[in-house]
Amino acid sequence: MPIPEDVTGDEIDKDVRQELQSLPKTLAEDVAKNLVMVARLIDEDPEGAYGYSKVALRLASRVAAVREAAGFAAYASQKYAEALAEFRAARRMTGSVELWPVMADCERGLGRPEKALDMAGAPEVHKLDKAGQVEMRLVAAGARRDMGQLDAAIVTLQSPELASNSVQPWTARLRYAYADALLAAGREREAREWFAKAVEADRDGSTDASDRLAELDGVEFVDALAEDAPDDSEAPAESSDAAAEDGDEDGDKDGDKDGDEDGDKD
């Protein structure tokens, strides 16, 4: 796959670059460039990112960072079985539990929420850092919702991290998930409160909490560029002296014609 000229491979994280040092220099550079493309495309073009990840995987399948990148690209493309296999491979290579929450979410994607819940109660969770534990809580709550257990999902999300007033990288997503679960359970007033709290914490726009809040408040946004948007610039009726001299009948005809044309345009 083509690599843009502005991609050098030096953009990758230093830890990944260190992993690639086990490869011949030219090969390491090629792998690095493909990994840069994965990172660049994964949010906007998951399938494109997946394509570059397959190239990197073909070149260096024994590098843990490559297996992890391939896993995330497959995950973003909703290829959950493939993603899970890559995450498991990366975990075997590194011994790290960092990927445990996303592996559990792959189980959800494969229609196995019970397996995700089993993973949420596994000893590995205690080895996760705070961000990983919050992520695991989000996955577990999602699994509860998959099983139709809305009240259990709400309880799962209730935690010191949710109650905290400090804003952390996970705060907006945690509050959003809680608000969404409350709304699904019919607790609209509480849901509105937590969507508002999610908006306060969502400094980088990682959720659509503001849109959800506006929807609950009955605010409707109109795209001014949409073809079917109402036209407020309707031309006023013609009222020249010449038109007045034509008589009422002609005036009526002109008025009807203008009205019809305006109506068609609207």
C-alpha positions as CSV (number, residue, x, y, z in Angstrom):
1,M,0.0,0.0,0.0
2,P,1.3,3.5,-0.8
3,I,3.0,5.5,1.9
4,P,2.7,9.4,1.7
5,E,6.0,11.2,1.3
6,D,5.6,13.1,4.5
7,V,5.6,9.8,6.5
8,T,9.1,8.9,7.7
9,G,8.5,6.4,10.4
10,D,10.1,8.5,13.0
11,E,6.7,9.6,14.2
12,I,6.1,6.3,16.1
13,D,6.5,6.1,19.9
14,K,10.0,5.6,21.1
15,D,9.1,2.3,22.8
16,V,7.8,0.9,19.6
17,R,10.9,2.1,17.8
18,Q,13.0,0.3,20.3
19,E,11.0,-2.9,19.6
20,L,11.7,-2.6,15.9
21,Q,15.5,-2.4,16.5
22,S,15.5,-6.2,16.5
23,L,14.8,-6.0,12.7
24,P,17.1,-5.1,9.9
25,K,17.2,-1.3,9.4
26,T,15.4,-1.1,6.1
27,L,12.7,-3.5,7.2
28,A,12.3,-1.6,10.5
29,E,11.8,1.6,8.6
30,D,9.1,0.0,6.4
31,V,7.3,-1.5,9.4
32,A,7.4,1.9,11.2
33,K,5.9,3.7,8.2
34,N,3.0,1.3,8.1
35,L,2.4,1.6,11.8
36,V,2.3,5.4,11.4
37,M,-0.4,5.0,8.8
38,V,-2.4,2.7,11.1
39,A,-2.3,5.4,13.8
40,R,-3.1,8.1,11.3
41,L,-6.2,6.4,9.8
42,I,-7.6,4.3,12.6
43,D,-10.2,6.8,13.7
44,E,-11.4,8.2,10.3
45,D,-10.7,5.2,8.0
46,P,-10.6,2.0,10.0
47,E,-10.5,-0.2,6.9
48,G,-7.6,1.8,5.5
49,A,-5.8,1.4,8.9
50,Y,-6.5,-2.3,8.8
51,G,-4.9,-2.6,5.4
52,Y,-1.7,-1.0,6.5
53,S,-1.7,-3.2,9.7
54,K,-1.8,-6.3,7.5
55,V,1.3,-5.1,5.7
56,A,3.1,-4.5,8.9
57,L,2.0,-7.9,10.2
58,R,3.3,-9.6,7.1
59,L,6.7,-7.9,7.6
60,A,7.1,-8.3,11.3
61,S,4.6,-10.7,12.9
62,R,7.0,-11.5,15.8
63,V,7.0,-7.9,17.1
64,A,4.5,-7.4,19.9
65,A,3.8,-3.8,18.9
66,V,2.9,-4.9,15.4
67,R,0.5,-7.5,16.7
68,E,-1.1,-5.0,19.0
69,A,-1.5,-2.4,16.2
70,A,-3.1,-5.1,14.0
71,G,-5.4,-5.9,16.9
72,F,-6.6,-2.4,17.3
73,A,-7.0,-2.0,13.5
74,A,-9.1,-5.1,13.4
75,Y,-11.1,-4.0,16.4
76,A,-11.8,-0.6,14.8
77,S,-13.1,-2.5,11.8
78,Q,-15.3,-4.7,13.9
79,K,-13.3,-7.8,13.1
80,Y,-13.5,-9.0,16.6
81,A,-12.3,-12.5,16.3
82,E,-9.2,-11.4,14.4
83,A,-8.6,-8.6,16.9
84,L,-8.9,-11.0,19.8
85,A,-6.4,-13.3,18.3
86,E,-3.9,-10.5,17.8
87,F,-4.4,-9.1,21.3
88,R,-3.8,-12.6,22.7
89,A,-0.6,-12.9,20.7
90,A,0.7,-9.5,21.9
91,R,-0.1,-10.5,25.5
92,R,1.8,-13.7,25.2
93,M,4.8,-11.8,23.9
94,T,4.8,-9.2,26.5
95,G,3.1,-10.8,29.5
96,S,1.2,-7.5,30.1
97,V,-2.4,-7.3,31.2
98,E,-2.9,-3.9,29.6
99,L,-5.0,-5.3,26.7
100,W,-7.4,-7.2,29.1
101,P,-10.3,-4.7,28.9
102,V,-10.3,-4.5,25.1
103,M,-10.0,-8.3,24.8
104,A,-13.1,-8.5,27.0
105,D,-14.8,-6.1,24.7
106,C,-14.0,-8.3,21.8
107,E,-15.9,-11.1,23.5
108,R,-18.9,-8.7,23.7
109,G,-18.5,-8.0,20.0
110,L,-18.5,-11.8,19.3
111,G,-21.8,-12.1,21.2
112,R,-20.3,-13.5,24.4
113,P,-21.1,-11.0,27.1
114,E,-21.0,-13.8,29.8
115,K,-17.3,-14.3,28.8
116,A,-16.7,-10.6,29.1
117,L,-18.1,-10.6,32.6
118,D,-15.9,-13.6,33.6
119,M,-12.9,-11.6,32.5
120,A,-14.1,-8.6,34.5
121,G,-13.9,-10.7,37.6
122,A,-10.5,-12.3,36.8
123,P,-7.3,-11.6,38.8
124,E,-5.8,-9.8,35.9
125,V,-8.1,-6.8,36.6
126,H,-6.3,-6.1,39.9
127,K,-3.1,-5.7,37.9
128,L,-4.5,-3.0,35.7
129,D,-3.8,0.7,36.4
130,K,-6.7,3.0,37.3
131,A,-7.5,3.8,33.6
132,G,-7.6,0.1,32.8
133,Q,-9.8,-0.7,35.7
134,V,-12.3,2.1,34.7
135,E,-12.2,0.7,31.1
136,M,-12.9,-2.8,32.5
137,R,-15.9,-1.4,34.4
138,L,-17.2,0.2,31.2
139,V,-16.9,-3.1,29.4
140,A,-18.6,-5.0,32.2
141,A,-21.5,-2.5,32.2
142,G,-21.8,-2.9,28.5
143,A,-22.0,-6.7,28.9
144,R,-24.8,-6.3,31.5
145,R,-26.7,-4.2,29.0
146,D,-26.1,-6.8,26.3
147,M,-27.8,-9.3,28.6
148,G,-30.8,-6.9,29.3
149,Q,-29.6,-6.3,32.8
150,L,-30.0,-2.5,32.9
151,D,-30.2,-2.1,36.7
152,A,-27.0,-4.2,37.1
153,A,-25.3,-2.1,34.4
154,I,-26.1,1.1,36.4
155,V,-24.8,-0.4,39.6
156,T,-21.6,-1.6,37.9
157,L,-20.8,2.0,36.8
158,Q,-21.4,3.4,40.3
159,S,-17.9,3.8,41.7
160,P,-15.5,6.3,43.4
161,E,-14.3,7.3,39.9
162,L,-17.9,8.2,38.9
163,A,-18.5,10.2,42.1
164,S,-15.2,12.1,42.0
165,N,-15.3,15.8,41.0
166,S,-11.8,15.6,39.5
167,V,-11.6,15.3,35.8
168,Q,-9.5,12.5,34.5
169,P,-9.0,11.2,30.9
170,W,-11.8,8.6,31.5
171,T,-14.3,10.9,33.3
172,A,-16.4,12.0,30.3
173,R,-16.8,8.5,29.0
174,L,-17.7,7.1,32.4
175,R,-20.3,9.8,33.1
176,Y,-21.7,9.4,29.6
177,A,-22.1,5.6,29.9
178,Y,-23.8,6.1,33.3
179,A,-26.2,8.7,31.8
180,D,-27.0,6.5,28.8
181,A,-27.7,3.5,31.1
182,L,-30.0,5.7,33.2
183,L,-31.9,6.8,30.1
184,A,-32.3,3.3,28.9
185,A,-33.8,2.4,32.3
186,G,-36.3,5.3,31.9
187,R,-34.7,7.5,34.5
188,E,-34.7,10.6,32.3
189,R,-34.2,13.3,35.0
190,E,-31.1,11.6,36.4
191,A,-29.9,10.9,32.8
192,R,-30.1,14.6,32.0
193,E,-28.0,15.4,35.1
194,W,-25.3,13.0,34.2
195,F,-25.2,14.0,30.5
196,A,-24.6,17.6,31.7
197,K,-21.8,16.3,33.9
198,A,-20.3,14.5,31.0
199,V,-20.4,17.7,28.9
200,E,-18.5,19.5,31.7
201,A,-15.7,16.8,31.6
202,D,-15.6,16.3,27.8
203,R,-13.0,18.9,27.0
204,D,-11.9,17.3,23.7
205,G,-15.3,16.3,22.4
206,S,-14.8,12.5,22.7
207,T,-18.5,11.9,23.2
208,D,-21.7,13.3,21.8
209,A,-22.9,14.2,25.3
210,S,-23.8,17.8,24.3
211,D,-26.1,16.5,21.5
212,R,-27.7,14.0,23.8
213,L,-28.3,16.8,26.4
214,A,-29.8,19.1,23.8
215,E,-32.1,16.3,22.6
216,L,-33.4,15.7,26.1
217,D,-34.0,19.5,26.5
218,G,-36.0,19.5,23.2
219,V,-33.4,21.6,21.3
220,E,-33.4,20.8,17.6
221,F,-30.5,21.8,15.4
222,V,-31.2,22.7,11.7
223,D,-28.5,22.4,9.1
224,A,-28.6,25.8,7.3
225,L,-27.0,24.2,4.2
226,A,-29.5,21.4,3.9
227,E,-31.6,21.5,0.8
228,D,-34.9,21.1,2.6
229,A,-34.1,23.8,5.2
230,P,-36.8,26.5,5.4
231,D,-36.2,29.6,3.3
232,D,-36.6,32.8,5.4
233,S,-35.7,35.0,2.5
234,E,-39.0,34.8,0.6
235,A,-39.4,37.8,-1.7
236,P,-42.1,40.3,-0.8
237,A,-45.2,40.5,-3.0
238,E,-44.9,42.9,-6.0
239,S,-46.6,46.2,-5.4
240,S,-45.5,48.6,-8.1
241,D,-47.8,51.3,-9.5
242,A,-48.0,49.5,-12.8
243,A,-49.2,46.3,-11.2
244,A,-51.9,48.3,-9.3
245,E,-53.1,49.7,-12.6
246,D,-53.6,46.3,-14.1
247,G,-56.6,45.7,-11.8
248,D,-57.4,43.3,-9.0
249,E,-57.8,40.4,-11.3
250,D,-54.3,40.6,-12.7
251,G,-53.0,41.3,-9.3
252,D,-54.6,38.2,-8.0
253,K,-53.2,36.1,-10.8
254,D,-49.7,37.5,-10.3
255,G,-50.0,36.8,-6.6
256,D,-51.1,33.2,-7.1
257,K,-48.3,32.6,-9.6
258,D,-45.7,34.0,-7.2
259,G,-47.1,32.0,-4.4
260,D,-47.0,28.8,-6.4
261,E,-43.5,29.4,-7.5
262,D,-42.3,30.2,-4.0
263,G,-44.1,27.1,-2.7
264,D,-42.4,24.9,-5.3
265,K,-39.0,26.3,-4.4
266,D,-39.7,25.7,-0.7
